[in-house]
């Protein structure tokens, strides 16, 4: 079951994001010294509260009353109903069971219901497994950008509402 989260859920959601992204950091060799702004190192309850204050919609995938997955979306300001997907995270023990696909599908339906025309995402370009997973789920790669303050290349993908 996927439910919208509130501030009481934010500590658990932050923990899920950190645990989920920790495996990515390990796989790609990120540390707090080499990539201090990486989502897995900086996500806190307070940060999630800031996102909520900015108007992000945050959702949790629940299993037996516990949140085991997280996803959020926000409308990109000054666009024609374009949304951005943030921080899809599934606890490692729940991966490869369709949880990520379930969260992603939920957001696609949500954005369509809000009158959205597109969902944008940014990913670690070097994470080819993730890039391929999004492509399998209908996202098209639209470009890359290298930021001086990051040890990665950021990849951009989008999904068009049909």
C-alpha positions as CSV (number, residue, x, y, z in Angstrom):
1,X,0.0,0.0,0.0
2,X,1.3,3.5,-0.9
3,X,0.2,6.4,1.3
4,X,1.1,10.1,1.4
5,X,3.6,10.8,4.2
6,X,3.4,13.5,6.9
7,X,6.0,14.9,9.2
8,X,5.6,12.0,11.7
9,X,6.8,9.7,8.9
10,X,9.8,11.8,8.0
11,X,12.3,10.2,10.4
12,X,11.6,6.7,8.9
13,X,11.6,8.1,5.4
14,X,15.0,9.7,5.8
15,X,16.3,6.5,7.2
16,X,15.0,4.6,4.2
17,X,16.6,7.0,1.8
18,X,20.0,6.8,3.6
19,X,19.9,3.0,3.7
20,X,18.8,2.7,0.1
21,X,21.4,5.2,-1.2
22,X,24.1,3.7,0.9
23,X,24.3,0.7,-1.4
24,X,24.7,3.0,-4.4
25,X,27.5,4.9,-2.6
26,X,29.2,1.6,-1.9
27,X,28.8,0.3,-5.4
28,X,30.1,3.6,-6.9
29,X,32.8,4.3,-4.3
30,X,31.3,7.5,-2.9
31,X,32.3,8.6,0.6
32,X,31.3,11.6,2.6
33,X,34.7,13.1,1.8
34,X,34.5,12.5,-2.0
35,X,30.8,13.4,-2.4
36,X,29.5,15.2,0.7
37,X,26.3,16.4,-1.0
38,X,25.2,12.8,-2.1
39,X,21.6,12.1,-1.1
40,X,22.5,9.1,1.0
41,X,24.7,11.3,3.2
42,X,22.6,14.4,3.6
43,X,19.0,13.3,3.9
44,X,17.6,14.2,7.3
45,X,14.1,14.6,8.8
46,X,14.7,18.4,8.6
47,X,15.5,18.2,4.9
48,X,12.3,16.2,4.2
49,X,10.4,18.8,6.2
50,X,11.9,21.5,4.0
51,X,10.9,19.6,0.9
52,X,7.3,19.4,2.2
53,X,7.3,23.1,2.9
54,X,8.4,23.6,-0.7
55,X,5.3,21.7,-1.9
56,X,6.8,18.2,-2.6
57,X,4.4,15.3,-2.3
58,X,6.0,12.4,-0.5
59,X,4.8,8.9,-0.5
60,X,5.7,5.7,1.3
61,X,5.3,2.1,0.3
62,X,4.1,0.2,3.4
63,X,4.5,-3.5,4.2
64,X,3.0,-4.9,7.3
65,X,2.5,-1.4,8.7
66,X,6.2,-0.4,8.1
67,X,7.4,2.0,5.4
68,X,9.9,0.2,3.2
69,X,10.0,2.5,0.2
70,X,9.9,6.2,-0.6
71,X,9.3,8.5,-3.5
72,X,8.4,12.1,-4.0
73,X,7.3,14.4,-6.8
74,X,7.1,18.1,-7.2
75,X,5.8,20.4,-9.9
76,X,8.6,22.3,-11.7
77,X,7.8,26.0,-11.4
78,X,7.2,28.0,-14.6
79,X,6.6,24.9,-16.7
80,X,3.6,23.6,-18.5
81,X,2.7,20.9,-16.0
82,X,6.1,19.2,-15.8
83,X,6.9,17.3,-12.6
84,X,10.1,16.1,-11.2
85,X,10.6,12.7,-9.5
86,X,12.9,12.7,-6.4
87,X,14.7,10.1,-4.4
88,X,13.0,6.8,-5.3
89,X,14.3,4.6,-2.5
90,X,13.6,0.9,-1.6
91,X,15.2,-0.8,1.3
92,X,17.7,-3.4,0.1
93,X,15.7,-6.4,1.5
94,X,12.7,-5.3,-0.6
95,X,14.5,-4.8,-3.9
96,X,13.8,-7.0,-7.0
97,X,10.3,-7.6,-5.8
98,X,8.6,-4.9,-7.9
99,X,8.5,-2.3,-5.1
100,X,10.4,0.4,-7.1
101,X,8.1,-0.3,-10.1
102,X,5.1,0.0,-7.9
103,X,6.2,3.4,-6.5
104,X,7.1,4.7,-10.0
105,X,3.8,3.5,-11.4
106,X,2.0,5.3,-8.6
107,X,3.7,8.6,-9.4
108,X,3.0,8.2,-13.1
109,X,-0.7,7.9,-12.3
110,X,-0.6,10.7,-9.8
111,X,1.1,13.1,-12.2
112,X,-1.3,12.2,-15.0
113,X,-4.2,12.9,-12.5
114,X,-2.7,16.3,-11.7
115,X,-2.8,17.2,-15.4
116,X,1.0,16.7,-15.8
117,X,2.5,16.3,-19.2
118,X,6.0,15.0,-18.2
119,X,8.1,13.6,-15.4
120,X,11.8,14.6,-15.3
121,X,14.4,12.8,-13.3
122,X,18.1,13.3,-12.7
123,X,20.3,10.3,-12.0
124,X,24.0,9.4,-11.5
125,X,24.9,8.8,-15.2
126,X,27.6,6.3,-14.2
127,X,24.9,4.1,-12.6
128,X,24.0,2.2,-15.8
129,X,21.9,-0.3,-13.9
130,X,19.6,2.5,-12.7
131,X,19.6,4.3,-16.1
132,X,18.6,1.0,-17.8
133,X,15.9,0.4,-15.2
134,X,14.3,3.8,-15.9
135,X,14.6,3.2,-19.6
136,X,12.8,-0.1,-19.2
137,X,10.1,1.8,-17.4
138,X,9.5,4.2,-20.2
139,X,12.0,7.0,-19.5
140,X,14.0,8.5,-22.3
141,X,17.6,9.8,-21.8
142,X,17.7,13.5,-22.6
143,X,21.2,14.6,-21.7
144,X,24.0,14.9,-19.3
145,X,25.8,17.6,-17.3
146,X,29.0,17.6,-15.3
147,X,29.1,19.9,-12.3
148,X,32.4,21.0,-10.8
149,X,31.3,20.2,-7.2
150,X,30.3,16.6,-8.0
151,X,32.4,13.6,-8.7
152,X,29.7,12.3,-11.1
153,X,28.0,13.2,-14.3
154,X,24.3,13.9,-13.9
155,X,22.1,12.2,-16.4
156,X,18.6,13.5,-17.3
157,X,15.7,11.4,-18.3
158,X,12.0,12.1,-18.9
159,X,8.7,10.2,-19.2
160,X,5.9,11.7,-21.2
161,X,2.3,11.3,-20.1
162,X,0.3,9.6,-22.7
